[in-house]
Amino acid sequence: MVEGPPSGSGGSIPRKEEPDSGHVSIHVTLAEQRLPSTMRRRQFIRGGAAAAGTALGVSAVGFGSPRTTEAAPSTPEPSDTIMPGTAHETPVYVVEGAESGPTAVAVGGIHGDERSGILAADRLLEWDLAAGRLVVIPRANRVAVEQDTRQGEHGDLNRQFTPDGEPATELARALWDRVVEADPDVLTTLQSSKGLYGTHPDFVGQAVFPTAAGDAVTVAESATATVNDTVVPWYMPFHDFRVGHPLSGDAPLLSHKVGGDLGEPAHIVEATEYLLDDEAGARWTERLATELLAGHGLERAGGDA
Amino acid sequence: MTATANPRRVLAGPAVVVAFALLTVPLVAGALDSAFMTPLAFPGYLVLTIGSAVGNLLFPNFALWVYWVPFAMACYGIAVVAGIGYRAARGGG
């Protein structure tokens, strides 16, 4: 049950979104014959890839298109907005579960060029919750998202959440106030990196960074193990999610501040952009968020995962 | 390889072309669209990922896409060696 997917006021992702990917038919239907030739070629290639996978007795485990099997997205409306009337105005969505339970906050777009996290946040809006409450801010740094840049008007938003103090900018303060108002039992930021944590020394992709607070580390270990077993294909072993160092609460990042100031568990989820397109990254991120939030008591309705 | 090996066949023979294509094409397809990522990409995936890991360690200021160039060169080298091995196994020059 959602109160809203991306509306016009929420802004959009500048990069062209890929069409649905994954399910392939090698049979050409009348409808497909009317497709532009480039799309027909694309479908043919996908058909060949699928046939090759079938011949090998395997399938592209993590890359099926969920949109071919999921219900069409609903059109939720935001419950409120952050910094209304400004360039930073961005919607907040609240997904209410059927029964009471813990409250989770999910934040996407804290860096404007991390598209898989933004798309993953959009997907959370379609969740049905058995219990609990999910507050989603898909485009936290709307200006940066619209510019497709990491930073917005006042530098890196995720370096402005001063530990034990007032956040450094108006946008960071507004976001922090909204997080505090939500009174979260857990928070997760949905992000991405260009490389692979532990493989490419300067990058943090395919990792979860839990807070030292609460049981975040244990939950992260369980969630990554599940996702690695069920989503990441065996032929991409370096893409297995890892659990990064615990967040101590002494750095000016949102998740740090939640752990340090509020004493609540939080996670930074980092998918990778290395050999993984935005849609696939969004699906993996969403699956990881599902496992993480379930570990903190936020259960999706049956069959929704 | 025999003493009468034709350099052109050694460097660009059919076996070399096929081996190079097997290493590169599935990975390039998977990189362009994750829906195309299949087990066929696994050999190229290992070459690119290990190569970029070493490269990122040595040259941390380089973007990761840079390593597609040494990846292609490495795949060509592997393909030449594979081609030599293939022709040696067949007993041909």
Boltz contact constraints between the chains, C-beta under 6 A:
constraints:
  - contact:
      token1: [A, 21]
      token2: [B, 35]
      max_distance: 6.0
  - contact:
      token1: [A, 22]
      token2: [B, 35]
      max_distance: 6.0
  - contact:
      token1: [A, 49]
      token2: [B, 36]
      max_distance: 6.0
  - contact:
      token1: [A, 49]
      token2: [B, 38]
      max_distance: 6.0
  - contact:
      token1: [A, 53]
      token2: [B, 38]
      max_distance: 6.0
  - contact:
      token1: [A, 56]
      token2: [B, 39]
      max_distance: 6.0
  - contact:
      token1: [A, 58]
      token2: [B, 39]
      max_distance: 6.0
  - contact:
      token1: [A, 60]
      token2: [B, 37]
      max_distance: 6.0
  - contact:
      token1: [A, 60]
      token2: [B, 38]
      max_distance: 6.0
  - contact:
      token1: [A, 63]
      token2: [B, 34]
      max_distance: 6.0
  - contact:
      token1: [A, 63]
      token2: [B, 35]
      max_distance: 6.0
  - contact:
      token1: [A, 63]
      token2: [B, 37]
      max_distance: 6.0
  - contact:
      token1: [A, 194]
      token2: [B, 64]
      max_distance: 6.0
  - contact:
      token1: [A, 195]
      token2: [B, 64]
      max_distance: 6.0
  - contact:
      token1: [A, 199]
      token2: [B, 53]
      max_distance: 6.0
  - contact:
      token1: [A, 200]
      token2: [B, 53]
      max_distance: 6.0
  - contact:
      token1: [A, 200]
      token2: [B, 56]
      max_distance: 6.0
  - contact:
      token1: [A, 201]
      token2: [B, 56]
      max_distance: 6.0
  - contact:
      token1: [A, 201]
      token2: [B, 57]
      max_distance: 6.0
  - contact:
      token1: [A, 202]
      token2: [B, 60]
      max_distance: 6.0
  - contact:
      token1: [A, 235]
      token2: [B, 39]
      max_distance: 6.0
  - contact:
      token1: [A, 235]
      token2: [B, 42]
      max_distance: 6.0
  - contact:
      token1: [A, 238]
      token2: [B, 49]
      max_distance: 6.0
  - contact:
      token1: [A, 275]
      token2: [B, 31]
      max_distance: 6.0
  - contact:
      token1: [A, 276]
      token2: [B, 34]
      max_distance: 6.0
  - contact:
      token1: [A, 277]
      token2: [B, 34]
      max_distance: 6.0
  - contact:
      token1: [A, 280]
      token2: [B, 34]
      max_distance: 6.0
